[in-house]
Amino acid sequence: MTSSFHQKAIAAILKIPLGKVATYGQIALLAGSSRGARQVVRVLHSSSKKASLPWYRVVNREGRISLGRGQGYELQKALLVDEGVEFRLNGSIDLNEYQWTP
C-alpha cells in the first residue's frame, strides 16, 4: 500500500454523499488499484477517526455490511438507515439504488 493509494482512497471515501454507499472494490478502483479492496479495509481501520471518514458508507460488493453483529454491524446499519438507506429483508442494500456513482 503506497501513500498515494492511501491518500486517494481517503479522498474517494470522503466524496461518498449522504444516503449513498460505495463498495470496497469501488474505492480501490478510484484509488488506482483494481485489486486493492483489502487495502481499503486497512485505510478505513487506520484513518477513519483521524480523517473523519464516513466509514459506514463502505460496504461489500454484495451490498452487505462486512462487520459482524456485536462488532459494529448494528452501528453501521443504524448510521446508514439514519441517512435514508434501506435494507432488504435479507440484510443487503440495493446497490442499483444506493451505490454512489462518481
N, C-alpha and C positions, 0 to 999 in steps of 0.2 A: 504494500500500500504506500503510494507516494504521497507526499504532502499535497501535491496538486490534485490528486484524486480526492483526498480528504477534504480539501477546500471546495472543490467543485461539488462534491456530494452535499456538504453543508449548504452551499448556495442553492442547490436544487431543492433540498428539503425545506428551506426557508421560503421557497416560492409556492409550495403547495397551498392552495387557497382554502379558506374556511369552507367546511362542508364537502371537501373532496379528499380523496386518498391517492396515494401512489404506491406502486409495488417496490420491493427491494431491488428487483432487476431493472425496473424503470429508472430508479435513481442512479443505479450503477451505470446504465447506458448513458444517461445525461452527464455523468461524471467522467465518461470516457472509457468505461470498461464493460463490455457486454457480459463478462463473466464475473463481475465484481459484487454480486448480491451479498455474499458473506462479509465482504469488506464494509458494505453499507451498515450491516449489523454492528460491526466494530465502531464505525463512526458514530452511530446512534448511542452506543453504550458509553463511548468515551467523551462525547461532546454535547449530549442533549442538554445537560444542565448549564454548562458554561457558555454555550452558544444559544441558549433559549430556543432549542429546536422544537417544532411541533411533532415530536417523535411518534405520537399516537396516530398520525395520519399516514404512516407507512405500514402496509400490510403485505401478506404474501401473495403470490401470483394467482391464488385461488380466491382472493378477496377475503381471506381469513386472518384473524389476529393470531400471531405466532406465539405470543406469550401464553403460558399455561394458566389455568384457573388457580387463583391464590398467588400468582406470580406477576400480576399486573394486567391480566386479561380484563378483569372487571373494570379497572380504572380506564384502560384504553377504550373499551366499549362505551363506557359512560361519557367520556370526552367526545367521542365521535357522535353518539346519539344527541348530545347537547348541541352539536353543530348541525343537526338535521340529517345525519347519515342513518339510513335504515338498514336493519339486518334482516335477512331472510330467516325463515323458521329453522333452517339448517345451520344458522350462525354465520353465513357468509354475507358479503356485501356485493351487490350487483355492480361489477366494475364497468359495465356499459353505461350505467347511470352516474356513478360516483367517482370514477377514475379521472384524475386530473389529466388534461391534455395540454401540454405547454405549447 
